[in-house]
Amino acid sequence: MAKTGIVYLIGAGPGDPGLFTIRGLELLRRADVVVYDRLIAPELLREARADAVMVYVGKATSHHTLPQCEINSMLVEHARHGAMVARLKGGDPFVFGRGGEEGLALLAAHIPFEVVPGVTSAIAVPAYAGIPVTHRNIASSVTFVTGHENTLHTETGVDWCTLAAGKGTLVFLMGVTNLPTIVKELIENGRPPETPAAMIERGATSDQRVVVGTLADIHERARAAQVQPPAITIVGEVVSLAELLGGWSARRLRTLYRRAEENDG
Ligand code: SAH
């Protein structure tokens, strides 16, 4: 029987391939099998060995992904056959990435694994729009919140009262569909409607779009702009810094765009 392999749960960052870690790249270049989600930069995938088995587990169009249990068993099977598996996940594997579930499944199957943290979209995507998630005298805390339907109203879900209180920055992931609920709950629980808010679609990619408004009108503005997932919603006074601090990103995004064109052509 083959010696058991190993699985690396690797954060691939939010889009810009330049945000991938050195450790992630070293492992990706050596892996026998690469299991990857949607939103992983094509430039990164080209770093895999020419003979690596490439397995895509997310469908971009329907937002349908392979059931998590099947992904878990696939990782286990490849490792049981002795493979070194690079499991590439968007952003950071442990920030709404189900990396914990994959780790637990590997543990249960006695497969060795390691985690390689990545640059999470929750921080990097606001940054590419010029928004620091904290800023002295403006916001001294930041909360990452899932806007996913299944967790919005469960017991372990979102505590709107606490979130709405104070001036801390709120970053919602997976919240495009539920934006009306998010806005309603925050306002009803006491966040002022004039609080600055922004939505960033496909942040840190050459397709990045930013919509800025207030809690009161962000839904209307996002609807007018037809904001689609993947997008992040950020609520708090820090959003007002976007205009001042966002100038640099246009240059970086143009570079990404040029590279994508070259690679396509
Ligand atoms: N583990 C990931 C998050 C996975 S949940 C991380 O750390 O970034 C998927 C959600 O992340 C999306 O619904 C969206 O809210 C957000 N997201 C990921 N990449 C994004 C991007 N490039 N631009 C905007 N939002 C992004």
Boltz pocket constraint, residues with backbone or C-beta under 6 A from the ligand:
constraints:
  - pocket:
      binder: B
      contacts: [[A, 13], [A, 14], [A, 15], [A, 39], [A, 89], [A, 90], [A, 91], [A, 92], [A, 93], [A, 94], [A, 95], [A, 96], [A, 97], [A, 119], [A, 120], [A, 121], [A, 122], [A, 125], [A, 172], [A, 173], [A, 174], [A, 175], [A, 200], [A, 201], [A, 202], [A, 203], [A, 204], [A, 205], [A, 229], [A, 230], [A, 231], [A, 232]]
      max_distance: 6.0
